[in-house]
Amino acid sequence: MKFICNQCQRTIFNRRLEHCEFCGAQIPEQLRLTTQEQEELEDEYLESRRHKGSISREPATRGGDFSSDWCWDE
């Protein structure tokens, strides 16, 4: 299934957002990911990172900010 913005007819690339990234129109709830789906995706992402050996524990909080699980070596 292709997810298209009703307003601008562009592809919805991030179904976690409430508004279209191109035109700002509200994305209908039935096209957005549910909270459970978002959590499942984040769990899958974290599990894949653990299998690659890049992280060894759960982050302190959830929230979809995948940039917070790494840091620069000092």
N, C-alpha and C positions, 0 to 999 in steps of 0.2 A: 504494500500500500504506500502510495506517495502522499506526503503530508504537505498541503498547500495552504498558504494564507488566503483567507476569503477576500481580503481587501486588495492586496497587490498581486496575487496569484503567483508569488514566488515560493520556492521550497522552504519549508520550516526545517532548519538544520538542528536546532536545539529545542527539544520538546520539554525541557525543564522550565523554560521561560514562560511568563504569562503574556508577553507582548512580542509581536513580530520584530525581528532584528532589522528589517528593511524599512517598514512603514510605520511601526509602532502600534498597529492595530492589536486589539485583544485577541489572543488565540483561544478559540473555544475549548472548554474544559475537556471535551471528548477527544481532542487532538493532543493534549498535553499528557505527560507521564504522571501517573498517580504517585503519591508519596511512597507507597510500597514499591513501585517499579523503580523509582529513583534510588531507594535504599538497596534494592537487589542489584542494580547496576554498580553502585558504589562498592558493595560487598564483592562482586565479581572482579572489579578493578583491583581492589586491595588484595584479593586472593591471587590474582595473576602477578602482582608485584611481589608478593611473598615468594611465589614459586620461582621468580627470577632472582631472588635473593637481595632485592634492592631495599626492602624494609623488613623489619623483624617483629614489629608489634603494631597494634591498632593505634591510629591517631587518637588524641584525647577527645575530639569532637567530630561529629559528622557535619556535612554541609556542602559537599561537592567541590570543595576547593582542593583539587588534586595537587596544586603547586606547593601545598604546605607540608608534604611528606618527604621533602628533600631539603638539603642545605649545602651551601658551598663549604668546602674544606678550608679551614683557616690555617 
